[in-house]
């Protein structure tokens, strides 16, 4: 699973930030997610790592 923290560069050069900082989001986000699925009376489980990335997009 991948989580993106996006900032937007506006046409006037200012950057719009999310209400939660990237560092705070990293603190709140689990390192992994445990997933369980049941199909045809069989149960499957695994742990999925969570990756985080910060990016800045620009309005054109």
Secondary structure, DSSP 8 states (H G I E B T S, - for coil): -EEEEEEEE-TTS-EE--SS-HHHHHHHS-SEEEEEEEETTEEEEEEEE-EEEEEEEE--
